[in-house]
Amino acid sequence: MSTPQIRLHAALTLAVAITLAGCGMSPGGPSSESTTSPLRAVNGSVHGGQQPVAGAQIALYAAGKTGIASSARSMLTAPVTSNANGNFTITGLFTCQPGDQIYLVATGGDSGGGPNSAIGLMVAIGPCAALLPSTFFNVDEVTTVASVFSLAAYMTGAQNIGSDAANANALAAAFANTQTFVDVATGFALQTSTGNGIVPYATINSLANSISTCINSTSGSAACNNLFNVTTLSGNTPSDTIQATLNVALSPAANPSGVFLQATSAAPFQPTLTSAPATYALSVLHPSDVLTYHNDIARTGVQPYESALTPASVNPTLFGKLYSFAVDSYLFAQPLYVGGVGMPDGAVHNLLFAASTHGTVYAFDADNNNPATGYLWSQNYIPSGERFPAAADYFGCSNPPEAGIVGTPVIDRSTQTLYFVVKSITSTGSTFYHRLHAVSLLDGSERPGSPQIINPTFAGTGNGSSGGTIAFNGQAQNNRGALLLNTSPSGTKTLWITYASHCDTGKYHGLLLGYNTANLTQVSAAFNNTPNGNDGGVWGSSGGPAADAQGNIYLLDGNGTFDANTGGPDYGDTALKLVPPTAGAASNLMTVADFFTPSNQLNLENTDSDLGGAAPILFTDPASGVAPNLLIASDKLGYIYLINTANMGKYETGINGINSLNGDIQDFGGNSGFIYNFAFFNNTLYTGSNMHAYAFVPGTATTSGKFNTNPIASVSGTNGIAPAVSANGAANPVVWTFDQSGNLNAYTASLTPIYSSTTAANGRDTPAPFVKFTSPIIANGKVFLSGQGALTVYGLLP
């Protein structure tokens, strides 16, 4: 048996030795695609179980373009067969059409046990015009698994891979996705590396080992018959190993034990699984992803998978501004990051998304591998005949000065969908619209049912009501808070949108709206926190609602009417625990499961000192037997509240609601001023504004954990709005802020300053001008900042 090292050496030797020019490519570089292109040599090798496959028939196909799984076009003018060493060279002329996505298939041959017509191996190549003279392809079980799983949605067999025009970009991205699983030159599953994500290579190898047992046998062998029996799907029994792999990809949890048992003890691909998985579903996990505001649905603000940026490396000598991406207006929304996505250009990109107040979304390559346009794609979502609203359109409020997209979007990586809300106004200035969009990460195209106009109504007698009904006020309502995507214990995905207003003006209410992601036209849940009163905006300093594992949603409401203590339905200045309606319920209204309101609520309302000035944070204290699940809230006076989510206390009594422990577990502070948002890391709470670090002391079996009310560290005058923390697990934490003076700052966990963008000479590290409530994000060795007219990127200097 040849070893992986020997095979790799042979592949590289062949790649260097033979010059390739294909699909309009020449040794001097790319040229435009043409109908006929000289193909001097496409080189590769076919292996089964790492043994060479002699006599395999080699086919080169271009994916079909007339529908999903449409017939592929054979590109060869003459048959090609692998030699005794499994090697092959394709020479001659072939047709290369614009937009072709191509793949190699090897069928039949002999891997040492005798002729085997059941052998089917493939490798997804990608754009025909992107072939390079040095390209070499190793076709084996691992490339087959990677290719078939990437293309499963677009294929029914080896000769039926394709899409229609509407799905062409998605098909191109699926081809590129193969590169996230496998090195097509060596035929080995990729190992996890910095920036590459966590590749399930043991699972890939396990499935490859099961397939190799058939490939290393002969036609009609028990090994092949057994494989085909355990991979039969809906009566479709495979006749080759490509179809067997496809059936597993289409139903990865159907019979994983049966598939696993096909591998022999001499499994050629290592490392491999030692027991059957629950499913053979494959995906590359990118733990550094930032898919939602402050990293997670608990809103902790922590990036726990950062290894490059440490207290030792983040200093003005080693760290600084790398580049910036221009945008058309303000970026109030936090940027989002998605690692390792196959894109329509045939490459895998780390994606960075920015959403502007002009209603434009940008997709950048986060590492600056962008085309001449400066971005991978950009799309404005304001319809013709409408425009983005500005301050003069909503009572002269300049917070924000424009309001196309204000709330931070959210990403569903599993469906490659970006969700966001766009506010617009007709060109005549008479009608406002709010639209929920669900678009593809690949090109910004709308998903089915998108966009959906947001226009709910509520029963109530409060501000703006008529005949007992409150209509949605498109002028006054403002989606300032970040969106939340949450999956219920039953598996239902719901998109949550919150609303406040512009500068506390107009007839508005605090709203929470839930949309089922499976059907955007169906409003699955709704809540008005002041139906018989007024105001109560869900502000959160641009943060978002939080959710727990049971599907409960947590809101912090701003100043507004409160009468829940006397049985009323109004919850101004209140921390709420809301339960979504069950499937099929007669009403789509949320249920208030519990709440906490400080006894000085009226004072908070009258002085605009909202309890909901910051977004909530959820965390767990497993040491406590009485309050293991906790919520952190604050008000604009600087007081911090620690609340037991299992018993929130409802309306608090006591002197001004401060230090009266008959409601919340703890409230303290008052020396921070307006706190804005927090970050919570390693039992330490970091506040915005004048920064403080408060240590949480865990509880016991009979006590609740509490914060030490004396900060362990403080930094005065920083005016940091929303701190964020990066760390490698619990190691090497760095605390980051973007302050109102327009500086990026970094600190150790004990708030010792280690970096400021003001330090470098000649303004080297100056970011785009500050935008209110901006929070930095950290991903894969870089820091990203939203600003006015640009998104600024920092990292280790070259």
GIMODA-V702609 format. One record per helix or strand. SS is the DSSP state (H for helix, E for strand). FROM is the first residue (numbers start at 0). TO is the last residue. If there is no record, write none. Layout:
SS|FROM|TO  SS|FROM|TO
//
This chain:
H|3|16  E|24|25  E|28|29  E|36|47  E|50|51  E|53|53  E|56|61  E|63|63  E|72|73  E|79|80  E|86|93  E|100|106  E|109|109  E|114|114  E|119|126  H|127|129  E|135|138  H|140|153  E|154|156  E|159|161  H|164|180  E|181|182  E|187|188  E|192|192  E|196|197  H|200|214  H|221|229  E|232|232  E|235|235  H|240|249  H|255|259  E|284|284  E|289|289  H|292|294  E|301|302  E|304|304  E|318|329  E|335|341  E|347|354  E|359|364  E|376|379  E|385|386  E|389|389  H|390|392  E|401|401  E|409|411  H|412|414  E|416|425  E|431|439  E|445|445  E|451|452  E|456|458  E|464|465  E|468|470  E|476|477  E|481|481  E|483|486  E|492|501  E|504|504  E|508|508  E|510|515  E|522|527  E|534|534  H|539|541  E|543|543  E|545|546  E|552|555  E|559|559  E|561|561  H|563|565  E|570|570  E|574|578  E|588|588  E|590|596  H|600|605  E|611|611  E|616|619  E|628|633  E|638|643  E|649|650  E|665|668  E|676|680  E|683|686  E|688|696  E|705|706  E|712|719  E|721|721  E|723|727  E|730|738  E|743|746  E|752|755  H|760|762  E|776|778  E|781|785  E|787|795
//
